[in-house]
Amino acid sequence: MMRLLLVEDDETTIESIKLCIEICETDSVIVSTRKGKEAVELVKKQIFDAVLVDLGLPDIDGTEVIQEMRRFTAVPVVVLSARHSPEVVSRALALGADDYVTKPFDY
């Protein structure tokens, strides 16, 4: 069973990603939150196989989420963001993200 944490503030994106993952990986549990601080607490309390995190969150920036998680876990982190400048991508990767996917993306 795959356990995935999705940190995203847009409901349409949440539902689209959940649908795609559930179609491809039927034995999966997807936990979602719109808040970065809540995401950090969830990762402290639960085991996830991966975390997908948007950079533009309403409470803290996604880069802060990555930094905080890297203090206590090596869970794979993939950034999903509309921010795509080389500087932003490089910074997210330098802070500990494992990969970076720009939005919007085709399903």
C-alpha positions as CSV (number, residue, x, y, z in Angstrom):
1,M,0.0,0.0,0.0
2,M,1.3,3.4,-0.9
3,R,0.8,6.3,1.6
4,L,1.0,9.7,0.0
5,L,0.7,13.2,1.6
6,L,-0.6,15.9,-0.8
7,V,0.0,19.4,0.3
8,E,-2.0,21.7,-2.0
9,D,-4.4,24.6,-1.6
10,D,-6.4,24.2,-4.8
11,E,-9.3,21.8,-4.5
12,T,-9.5,21.0,-8.2
13,T,-5.8,20.1,-8.2
14,I,-6.3,17.9,-5.2
15,E,-9.1,16.0,-6.7
16,S,-7.3,15.6,-10.1
17,I,-4.2,14.3,-8.5
18,K,-6.1,11.9,-6.2
19,L,-8.1,10.6,-9.2
20,C,-4.9,10.0,-11.3
21,I,-3.1,8.2,-8.5
22,E,-6.1,6.1,-7.5
23,I,-6.5,5.0,-11.2
24,C,-2.8,4.0,-11.4
25,E,-2.3,2.8,-7.9
26,T,-5.5,1.3,-6.6
27,D,-4.0,0.3,-3.3
28,S,-3.2,3.7,-2.1
29,V,-4.0,6.1,0.8
30,I,-3.9,9.7,0.0
31,V,-4.0,12.3,2.8
32,S,-4.3,15.9,1.8
33,T,-4.0,19.2,3.5
34,R,-4.0,22.8,2.4
35,K,-1.7,24.0,5.1
36,G,2.0,23.7,5.3
37,K,2.2,23.6,9.1
38,E,-0.3,20.8,9.2
39,A,1.7,18.9,6.6
40,V,4.8,19.1,8.8
41,E,2.8,17.8,11.8
42,L,1.3,15.0,9.8
43,V,4.8,13.8,8.6
44,K,5.9,13.8,12.3
45,K,3.0,11.6,13.3
46,Q,2.5,9.3,10.3
47,I,4.7,7.4,7.8
48,F,4.3,8.4,4.2
49,D,6.0,6.9,1.1
50,A,6.1,10.4,-0.5
51,V,5.0,14.0,-0.1
52,L,3.8,16.2,-2.9
53,V,4.0,19.8,-1.9
54,D,2.9,23.0,-3.6
55,L,5.1,26.1,-2.9
56,G,2.2,28.6,-2.8
57,L,0.4,27.6,0.4
58,P,-1.8,30.0,2.4
59,D,0.0,29.7,5.8
60,I,3.7,29.2,5.0
61,D,5.7,28.8,1.8
62,G,6.3,25.3,0.5
63,T,10.0,25.8,0.8
64,E,9.6,26.2,4.5
65,V,7.7,22.9,4.6
66,I,10.6,21.2,2.8
67,Q,13.1,22.7,5.2
68,E,11.2,21.8,8.3
69,M,10.6,18.2,7.1
70,R,14.2,17.7,6.3
71,R,15.1,18.3,9.9
72,F,13.6,15.0,10.9
73,T,12.7,12.8,7.8
74,A,14.2,11.7,4.5
75,V,10.7,11.0,2.9
76,P,10.8,11.7,-0.8
77,V,9.4,15.2,-1.6
78,V,8.2,16.2,-5.0
79,V,7.3,19.9,-5.5
80,L,4.3,20.7,-7.6
81,S,4.3,24.4,-8.4
82,A,3.4,27.0,-11.0
83,R,6.7,28.7,-10.0
84,H,9.2,27.6,-12.6
85,S,12.1,30.0,-12.7
86,P,15.5,28.3,-12.5
87,E,16.2,30.1,-9.2
88,V,13.1,28.8,-7.6
89,V,13.6,25.2,-8.8
90,S,17.2,25.3,-7.7
91,R,16.3,26.6,-4.3
92,A,13.6,24.0,-3.7
93,L,16.0,21.2,-4.7
94,A,18.8,22.6,-2.6
95,L,16.5,22.7,0.4
96,G,15.8,19.0,0.0
97,A,13.1,18.4,-2.6
98,D,13.8,15.3,-4.6
99,D,12.1,16.4,-7.8
100,Y,10.1,19.4,-9.2
101,V,7.1,19.3,-11.5
102,T,5.7,22.5,-12.9
103,K,2.0,23.2,-13.1
104,P,-0.2,23.3,-15.0
105,F,0.4,19.8,-16.2
106,D,-1.4,17.4,-18.5
107,Y,-3.1,14.4,-17.1
